[in-house]
Amino acid sequence: MTNPIPPEEISQAKRNSIPDEVFEAFNMLVTNKWDGKSSIVLQSDAVKEIIKRAPKELENLDEKAAKSYMYSHHWLDIEDFFRESGWIVRYDRPAYNGMYEPFFEFSKK
């Protein structure tokens, strides 16, 4: 019989639902964008890099469908996992009428 998931297991279950290629993509982008103080990773760059790494779930999808799949499965909700690894992570996106691209900012604690 399956039991409800305890709250203390949510983080690991969520982590297991995100393919390793997503973390590999973010790790590469954080490293490449590091300026000695922080890394600014544009959401669009993260999406492109994840698609380029082609996790099995995205293999037969076009770019639009791949993006939709990533968003609906919350693959870009990586902030807490990087925080657990010692980063300060800030995600910023424009308000309804804003005109800039969403981004992640990673800096050392």
Backbone torsions as a table, in degrees:
resi	resn	phi	psi	omega
1	MET	NA	137.1	178.6
2	THR	-88.1	134.7	178.6
3	ASN	-104.7	159.3	174.8
4	PRO	-60.6	148.2	179.8
5	ILE	-73.4	131.9	176.3
6	PRO	-73.0	150.3	-178.2
7	PRO	-55.1	-35.5	-177.7
8	GLU	-70.4	-10.7	178.6
9	GLU	-100.0	-4.6	-176.9
10	ILE	-61.1	-46.9	-176.6
11	SER	-58.6	-46.8	-179.5
12	GLN	-67.3	-38.7	178.0
13	ALA	-63.6	-41.8	177.8
14	LYS	-63.6	-44.4	178.6
15	ARG	-58.5	-42.8	-179.0
16	ASN	-67.7	-18.2	179.8
17	SER	-85.1	-8.6	179.7
18	ILE	-104.4	123.0	-178.4
19	PRO	-61.1	149.9	178.2
20	ASP	-56.2	-33.2	-178.8
21	GLU	-60.1	-28.7	178.0
22	VAL	-66.4	-46.8	179.3
23	PHE	-68.2	-36.3	176.4
24	GLU	-61.2	-42.3	179.6
25	ALA	-63.6	-48.4	178.9
26	PHE	-63.7	-41.3	178.7
27	ASN	-58.5	-44.0	179.7
28	MET	-65.0	-43.9	-178.8
29	LEU	-67.4	-42.0	177.6
30	VAL	-60.9	-42.9	179.4
31	THR	-64.6	-47.7	-177.4
32	ASN	-67.5	-30.1	-178.0
33	LYS	-92.5	-2.3	-176.5
34	TRP	-63.4	126.8	-179.9
35	ASP	-111.6	12.8	-178.2
36	GLY	98.4	-17.6	-180.0
37	LYS	-123.6	-42.7	-177.8
38	SER	-159.4	172.2	173.4
39	SER	-127.3	132.1	173.6
40	ILE	-107.5	118.3	-179.3
41	VAL	-114.8	114.9	177.1
42	LEU	-68.8	140.1	179.8
43	GLN	-58.1	-39.6	-179.2
44	SER	-64.2	-36.2	176.9
45	ASP	-66.7	-39.4	177.9
46	ALA	-63.1	-45.5	180.0
47	VAL	-60.8	-46.3	-180.0
48	LYS	-61.1	-42.5	-178.4
49	GLU	-67.7	-38.4	177.8
50	ILE	-64.9	-45.1	178.5
51	ILE	-61.0	-41.3	179.9
52	LYS	-60.8	-35.4	-179.9
53	ARG	-79.9	-12.1	171.8
54	ALA	45.5	68.5	170.5
55	PRO	-57.2	151.2	-174.0
56	LYS	-53.0	-31.7	-179.7
57	GLU	-64.6	-21.3	-176.0
58	LEU	-104.9	-2.7	-170.1
59	GLU	-50.6	-43.7	-174.1
60	ASN	-108.2	22.3	-178.6
61	LEU	-106.7	145.3	172.1
62	ASP	-75.1	174.2	-174.3
63	GLU	-59.2	-43.8	-179.1
64	LYS	-63.1	-45.3	179.1
65	ALA	-67.1	-36.6	178.3
66	ALA	-64.1	-44.4	177.0
67	LYS	-59.9	-46.8	-179.9
68	SER	-59.6	-41.9	178.7
69	TYR	-62.6	-46.9	179.8
70	MET	-59.0	-46.3	-178.0
71	TYR	-66.2	-44.9	-177.1
72	SER	-69.1	-23.5	178.0
73	HIS	-99.4	7.2	174.1
74	HIS	59.4	36.2	-179.8
75	TRP	-67.4	-22.6	-179.0
76	LEU	-90.3	2.3	177.8
77	ASP	-85.0	65.9	-172.3
78	ILE	-102.9	-3.6	-172.1
79	GLU	-55.1	-49.5	-177.0
80	ASP	-61.6	-35.1	-179.7
81	PHE	-68.8	-38.1	176.1
82	PHE	-71.5	-35.1	175.3
83	ARG	-61.5	-42.2	177.4
84	GLU	-61.7	-24.7	179.1
85	SER	-90.8	4.6	173.9
86	GLY	105.4	8.0	179.9
87	TRP	-96.4	151.4	162.9
88	ILE	-93.0	123.6	-176.8
89	VAL	-124.7	130.8	176.3
90	ARG	-125.8	131.1	174.5
91	TYR	-109.7	132.8	180.0
92	ASP	-133.2	137.0	175.6
93	ARG	-138.8	154.5	-178.1
94	PRO	-68.4	152.8	171.4
95	ALA	-67.5	178.9	-176.1
96	TYR	-45.7	-44.5	-177.2
97	ASN	-105.7	15.1	-179.5
98	GLY	-70.2	159.0	-173.4
99	MET	-126.7	30.5	176.5
100	TYR	-126.8	165.2	-175.2
101	GLU	-84.7	139.1	177.0
102	PRO	-59.6	146.1	-179.6
103	PHE	-149.3	161.3	172.6
104	PHE	-110.4	137.0	173.4
105	GLU	-117.2	125.4	178.8
106	PHE	-113.4	129.3	175.6
107	SER	-141.9	161.6	-179.3
108	LYS	-72.9	148.1	174.1
109	LYS	-72.4	NA	NA
